[in-house]
């Protein structure tokens, strides 16, 4: 019985660490492409990893900040171009 509880605890810790890393990567990637999709996903994953008390708290916080930054960039570009899509070309 105890082994099952320990395995679940380790599995949850590993999942929380994975979510923190995924939030960071998706938030960083969202600054370049698909920020309307990747930003909210990064925010949700970072929040869940913080809720599950990840050992990678700094990475989760960065993922949360980058997810919010994705949405801020999207809002700024939408106000400047009056569109939700954007590109690097002229």
Chimera marker file (.cmm) of the C-alpha trace (Angstrom):
<marker_set name="trace">
<marker id="1" x="0.000" y="0.000" z="0.000" r="1" g="1" b="0" radius="0.5"/>
<marker id="2" x="2.787" y="2.437" z="0.880" r="1" g="1" b="0" radius="0.5"/>
<marker id="3" x="4.666" y="1.774" z="-2.334" r="1" g="1" b="0" radius="0.5"/>
<marker id="4" x="1.654" y="2.814" z="-4.373" r="1" g="1" b="0" radius="0.5"/>
<marker id="5" x="1.395" y="6.095" z="-2.477" r="1" g="1" b="0" radius="0.5"/>
<marker id="6" x="5.106" y="6.775" z="-2.946" r="1" g="1" b="0" radius="0.5"/>
<marker id="7" x="4.899" y="6.016" z="-6.655" r="1" g="1" b="0" radius="0.5"/>
<marker id="8" x="1.933" y="8.340" z="-7.062" r="1" g="1" b="0" radius="0.5"/>
<marker id="9" x="3.775" y="11.077" z="-5.208" r="1" g="1" b="0" radius="0.5"/>
<marker id="10" x="6.860" y="10.681" z="-7.387" r="1" g="1" b="0" radius="0.5"/>
<marker id="11" x="4.728" y="10.553" z="-10.504" r="1" g="1" b="0" radius="0.5"/>
<marker id="12" x="2.927" y="13.753" z="-9.524" r="1" g="1" b="0" radius="0.5"/>
<marker id="13" x="6.260" y="15.470" z="-8.799" r="1" g="1" b="0" radius="0.5"/>
<marker id="14" x="7.625" y="14.384" z="-12.161" r="1" g="1" b="0" radius="0.5"/>
<marker id="15" x="4.440" y="15.548" z="-13.904" r="1" g="1" b="0" radius="0.5"/>
<marker id="16" x="4.611" y="18.920" z="-12.170" r="1" g="1" b="0" radius="0.5"/>
<marker id="17" x="8.257" y="19.359" z="-13.184" r="1" g="1" b="0" radius="0.5"/>
<marker id="18" x="7.386" y="18.414" z="-16.762" r="1" g="1" b="0" radius="0.5"/>
<marker id="19" x="4.541" y="20.908" z="-16.820" r="1" g="1" b="0" radius="0.5"/>
<marker id="20" x="6.868" y="23.653" z="-15.581" r="1" g="1" b="0" radius="0.5"/>
<marker id="21" x="9.364" y="22.960" z="-18.355" r="1" g="1" b="0" radius="0.5"/>
<marker id="22" x="6.607" y="22.712" z="-20.965" r="1" g="1" b="0" radius="0.5"/>
<marker id="23" x="5.125" y="26.030" z="-19.814" r="1" g="1" b="0" radius="0.5"/>
<marker id="24" x="8.519" y="27.702" z="-20.157" r="1" g="1" b="0" radius="0.5"/>
<marker id="25" x="9.142" y="26.274" z="-23.638" r="1" g="1" b="0" radius="0.5"/>
<marker id="26" x="5.632" y="27.037" z="-24.909" r="1" g="1" b="0" radius="0.5"/>
<marker id="27" x="5.729" y="30.558" z="-23.479" r="1" g="1" b="0" radius="0.5"/>
<marker id="28" x="9.065" y="31.220" z="-25.140" r="1" g="1" b="0" radius="0.5"/>
<marker id="29" x="7.917" y="29.742" z="-28.434" r="1" g="1" b="0" radius="0.5"/>
<marker id="30" x="4.659" y="31.696" z="-28.205" r="1" g="1" b="0" radius="0.5"/>
<marker id="31" x="6.543" y="34.981" z="-28.402" r="1" g="1" b="0" radius="0.5"/>
<marker id="32" x="7.479" y="34.043" z="-31.953" r="1" g="1" b="0" radius="0.5"/>
<marker id="33" x="4.548" y="32.064" z="-33.349" r="1" g="1" b="0" radius="0.5"/>
<marker id="34" x="0.945" y="31.232" z="-32.454" r="1" g="1" b="0" radius="0.5"/>
<marker id="35" x="0.838" y="33.364" z="-29.319" r="1" g="1" b="0" radius="0.5"/>
<marker id="36" x="-2.964" y="33.257" z="-29.262" r="1" g="1" b="0" radius="0.5"/>
<marker id="37" x="-2.773" y="29.490" z="-28.644" r="1" g="1" b="0" radius="0.5"/>
<marker id="38" x="0.541" y="28.938" z="-26.873" r="1" g="1" b="0" radius="0.5"/>
<marker id="39" x="0.199" y="31.820" z="-24.392" r="1" g="1" b="0" radius="0.5"/>
<marker id="40" x="-2.908" y="30.506" z="-22.612" r="1" g="1" b="0" radius="0.5"/>
<marker id="41" x="-1.542" y="26.946" z="-22.662" r="1" g="1" b="0" radius="0.5"/>
<marker id="42" x="1.674" y="28.164" z="-21.006" r="1" g="1" b="0" radius="0.5"/>
<marker id="43" x="-0.340" y="30.014" z="-18.363" r="1" g="1" b="0" radius="0.5"/>
<marker id="44" x="-2.444" y="26.940" z="-17.551" r="1" g="1" b="0" radius="0.5"/>
<marker id="45" x="0.532" y="24.578" z="-17.403" r="1" g="1" b="0" radius="0.5"/>
<marker id="46" x="2.533" y="26.964" z="-15.218" r="1" g="1" b="0" radius="0.5"/>
<marker id="47" x="-0.406" y="27.434" z="-12.861" r="1" g="1" b="0" radius="0.5"/>
<marker id="48" x="-0.965" y="23.681" z="-12.553" r="1" g="1" b="0" radius="0.5"/>
<marker id="49" x="2.712" y="23.008" z="-11.917" r="1" g="1" b="0" radius="0.5"/>
<marker id="50" x="2.759" y="25.650" z="-9.182" r="1" g="1" b="0" radius="0.5"/>
<marker id="51" x="-0.417" y="24.143" z="-7.727" r="1" g="1" b="0" radius="0.5"/>
<marker id="52" x="1.247" y="20.701" z="-7.609" r="1" g="1" b="0" radius="0.5"/>
<marker id="53" x="4.318" y="22.273" z="-5.933" r="1" g="1" b="0" radius="0.5"/>
<marker id="54" x="6.940" y="21.676" z="-8.574" r="1" g="1" b="0" radius="0.5"/>
<marker id="55" x="10.605" y="21.660" z="-7.673" r="1" g="1" b="0" radius="0.5"/>
<marker id="56" x="11.209" y="23.890" z="-10.719" r="1" g="1" b="0" radius="0.5"/>
<marker id="57" x="9.348" y="26.859" z="-9.312" r="1" g="1" b="0" radius="0.5"/>
<marker id="58" x="11.510" y="29.421" z="-11.121" r="1" g="1" b="0" radius="0.5"/>
<marker id="59" x="10.908" y="27.781" z="-14.471" r="1" g="1" b="0" radius="0.5"/>
<marker id="60" x="7.161" y="27.667" z="-13.790" r="1" g="1" b="0" radius="0.5"/>
<marker id="61" x="7.164" y="31.365" z="-12.896" r="1" g="1" b="0" radius="0.5"/>
<marker id="62" x="9.055" y="32.149" z="-16.102" r="1" g="1" b="0" radius="0.5"/>
<marker id="63" x="6.517" y="30.097" z="-18.063" r="1" g="1" b="0" radius="0.5"/>
<marker id="64" x="3.707" y="32.044" z="-16.433" r="1" g="1" b="0" radius="0.5"/>
<marker id="65" x="5.374" y="35.378" z="-17.185" r="1" g="1" b="0" radius="0.5"/>
<marker id="66" x="6.098" y="34.382" z="-20.778" r="1" g="1" b="0" radius="0.5"/>
<marker id="67" x="2.510" y="33.213" z="-21.272" r="1" g="1" b="0" radius="0.5"/>
<marker id="68" x="1.241" y="36.577" z="-20.061" r="1" g="1" b="0" radius="0.5"/>
<marker id="69" x="3.820" y="38.306" z="-22.266" r="1" g="1" b="0" radius="0.5"/>
<marker id="70" x="2.488" y="36.327" z="-25.242" r="1" g="1" b="0" radius="0.5"/>
<marker id="71" x="-0.962" y="37.753" z="-24.662" r="1" g="1" b="0" radius="0.5"/>
<marker id="72" x="0.404" y="41.279" z="-24.134" r="1" g="1" b="0" radius="0.5"/>
<marker id="73" x="2.331" y="41.056" z="-27.420" r="1" g="1" b="0" radius="0.5"/>
<marker id="74" x="-0.803" y="39.774" z="-29.138" r="1" g="1" b="0" radius="0.5"/>
<marker id="75" x="-2.889" y="42.635" z="-27.744" r="1" g="1" b="0" radius="0.5"/>
<marker id="76" x="-0.274" y="45.216" z="-28.744" r="1" g="1" b="0" radius="0.5"/>
<marker id="77" x="-0.005" y="43.876" z="-32.263" r="1" g="1" b="0" radius="0.5"/>
<marker id="78" x="-3.768" y="43.602" z="-32.602" r="1" g="1" b="0" radius="0.5"/>
<marker id="79" x="-4.147" y="47.242" z="-31.593" r="1" g="1" b="0" radius="0.5"/>
<marker id="80" x="-1.388" y="48.366" z="-33.931" r="1" g="1" b="0" radius="0.5"/>
<marker id="81" x="-2.503" y="46.371" z="-36.998" r="1" g="1" b="0" radius="0.5"/>
<marker id="82" x="-6.209" y="45.907" z="-36.157" r="1" g="1" b="0" radius="0.5"/>
<marker id="83" x="-5.792" y="42.176" z="-36.734" r="1" g="1" b="0" radius="0.5"/>
<marker id="84" x="-4.994" y="39.088" z="-34.689" r="1" g="1" b="0" radius="0.5"/>
<marker id="85" x="-2.456" y="37.686" z="-37.159" r="1" g="1" b="0" radius="0.5"/>
<marker id="86" x="1.007" y="39.092" z="-37.676" r="1" g="1" b="0" radius="0.5"/>
<marker id="87" x="4.150" y="38.354" z="-39.609" r="1" g="1" b="0" radius="0.5"/>
<marker id="88" x="7.715" y="39.531" z="-39.906" r="1" g="1" b="0" radius="0.5"/>
<marker id="89" x="7.419" y="40.492" z="-43.590" r="1" g="1" b="0" radius="0.5"/>
<marker id="90" x="6.414" y="43.941" z="-44.793" r="1" g="1" b="0" radius="0.5"/>
<link id1="1" id2="2" r="1" g="1" b="0" radius="0.2"/>
<link id1="2" id2="3" r="1" g="1" b="0" radius="0.2"/>
<link id1="3" id2="4" r="1" g="1" b="0" radius="0.2"/>
<link id1="4" id2="5" r="1" g="1" b="0" radius="0.2"/>
<link id1="5" id2="6" r="1" g="1" b="0" radius="0.2"/>
<link id1="6" id2="7" r="1" g="1" b="0" radius="0.2"/>
<link id1="7" id2="8" r="1" g="1" b="0" radius="0.2"/>
<link id1="8" id2="9" r="1" g="1" b="0" radius="0.2"/>
<link id1="9" id2="10" r="1" g="1" b="0" radius="0.2"/>
<link id1="10" id2="11" r="1" g="1" b="0" radius="0.2"/>
<link id1="11" id2="12" r="1" g="1" b="0" radius="0.2"/>
<link id1="12" id2="13" r="1" g="1" b="0" radius="0.2"/>
<link id1="13" id2="14" r="1" g="1" b="0" radius="0.2"/>
<link id1="14" id2="15" r="1" g="1" b="0" radius="0.2"/>
<link id1="15" id2="16" r="1" g="1" b="0" radius="0.2"/>
<link id1="16" id2="17" r="1" g="1" b="0" radius="0.2"/>
<link id1="17" id2="18" r="1" g="1" b="0" radius="0.2"/>
<link id1="18" id2="19" r="1" g="1" b="0" radius="0.2"/>
<link id1="19" id2="20" r="1" g="1" b="0" radius="0.2"/>
<link id1="20" id2="21" r="1" g="1" b="0" radius="0.2"/>
<link id1="21" id2="22" r="1" g="1" b="0" radius="0.2"/>
<link id1="22" id2="23" r="1" g="1" b="0" radius="0.2"/>
<link id1="23" id2="24" r="1" g="1" b="0" radius="0.2"/>
<link id1="24" id2="25" r="1" g="1" b="0" radius="0.2"/>
<link id1="25" id2="26" r="1" g="1" b="0" radius="0.2"/>
<link id1="26" id2="27" r="1" g="1" b="0" radius="0.2"/>
<link id1="27" id2="28" r="1" g="1" b="0" radius="0.2"/>
<link id1="28" id2="29" r="1" g="1" b="0" radius="0.2"/>
<link id1="29" id2="30" r="1" g="1" b="0" radius="0.2"/>
<link id1="30" id2="31" r="1" g="1" b="0" radius="0.2"/>
<link id1="31" id2="32" r="1" g="1" b="0" radius="0.2"/>
<link id1="32" id2="33" r="1" g="1" b="0" radius="0.2"/>
<link id1="33" id2="34" r="1" g="1" b="0" radius="0.2"/>
<link id1="34" id2="35" r="1" g="1" b="0" radius="0.2"/>
<link id1="35" id2="36" r="1" g="1" b="0" radius="0.2"/>
<link id1="36" id2="37" r="1" g="1" b="0" radius="0.2"/>
<link id1="37" id2="38" r="1" g="1" b="0" radius="0.2"/>
<link id1="38" id2="39" r="1" g="1" b="0" radius="0.2"/>
<link id1="39" id2="40" r="1" g="1" b="0" radius="0.2"/>
<link id1="40" id2="41" r="1" g="1" b="0" radius="0.2"/>
<link id1="41" id2="42" r="1" g="1" b="0" radius="0.2"/>
<link id1="42" id2="43" r="1" g="1" b="0" radius="0.2"/>
<link id1="43" id2="44" r="1" g="1" b="0" radius="0.2"/>
<link id1="44" id2="45" r="1" g="1" b="0" radius="0.2"/>
<link id1="45" id2="46" r="1" g="1" b="0" radius="0.2"/>
<link id1="46" id2="47" r="1" g="1" b="0" radius="0.2"/>
<link id1="47" id2="48" r="1" g="1" b="0" radius="0.2"/>
<link id1="48" id2="49" r="1" g="1" b="0" radius="0.2"/>
<link id1="49" id2="50" r="1" g="1" b="0" radius="0.2"/>
<link id1="50" id2="51" r="1" g="1" b="0" radius="0.2"/>
<link id1="51" id2="52" r="1" g="1" b="0" radius="0.2"/>
<link id1="52" id2="53" r="1" g="1" b="0" radius="0.2"/>
<link id1="53" id2="54" r="1" g="1" b="0" radius="0.2"/>
<link id1="54" id2="55" r="1" g="1" b="0" radius="0.2"/>
<link id1="55" id2="56" r="1" g="1" b="0" radius="0.2"/>
<link id1="56" id2="57" r="1" g="1" b="0" radius="0.2"/>
<link id1="57" id2="58" r="1" g="1" b="0" radius="0.2"/>
<link id1="58" id2="59" r="1" g="1" b="0" radius="0.2"/>
<link id1="59" id2="60" r="1" g="1" b="0" radius="0.2"/>
<link id1="60" id2="61" r="1" g="1" b="0" radius="0.2"/>
<link id1="61" id2="62" r="1" g="1" b="0" radius="0.2"/>
<link id1="62" id2="63" r="1" g="1" b="0" radius="0.2"/>
<link id1="63" id2="64" r="1" g="1" b="0" radius="0.2"/>
<link id1="64" id2="65" r="1" g="1" b="0" radius="0.2"/>
<link id1="65" id2="66" r="1" g="1" b="0" radius="0.2"/>
<link id1="66" id2="67" r="1" g="1" b="0" radius="0.2"/>
<link id1="67" id2="68" r="1" g="1" b="0" radius="0.2"/>
<link id1="68" id2="69" r="1" g="1" b="0" radius="0.2"/>
<link id1="69" id2="70" r="1" g="1" b="0" radius="0.2"/>
<link id1="70" id2="71" r="1" g="1" b="0" radius="0.2"/>
<link id1="71" id2="72" r="1" g="1" b="0" radius="0.2"/>
<link id1="72" id2="73" r="1" g="1" b="0" radius="0.2"/>
<link id1="73" id2="74" r="1" g="1" b="0" radius="0.2"/>
<link id1="74" id2="75" r="1" g="1" b="0" radius="0.2"/>
<link id1="75" id2="76" r="1" g="1" b="0" radius="0.2"/>
<link id1="76" id2="77" r="1" g="1" b="0" radius="0.2"/>
<link id1="77" id2="78" r="1" g="1" b="0" radius="0.2"/>
<link id1="78" id2="79" r="1" g="1" b="0" radius="0.2"/>
<link id1="79" id2="80" r="1" g="1" b="0" radius="0.2"/>
<link id1="80" id2="81" r="1" g="1" b="0" radius="0.2"/>
<link id1="81" id2="82" r="1" g="1" b="0" radius="0.2"/>
<link id1="82" id2="83" r="1" g="1" b="0" radius="0.2"/>
<link id1="83" id2="84" r="1" g="1" b="0" radius="0.2"/>
<link id1="84" id2="85" r="1" g="1" b="0" radius="0.2"/>
<link id1="85" id2="86" r="1" g="1" b="0" radius="0.2"/>
<link id1="86" id2="87" r="1" g="1" b="0" radius="0.2"/>
<link id1="87" id2="88" r="1" g="1" b="0" radius="0.2"/>
<link id1="88" id2="89" r="1" g="1" b="0" radius="0.2"/>
<link id1="89" id2="90" r="1" g="1" b="0" radius="0.2"/>
</marker_set>
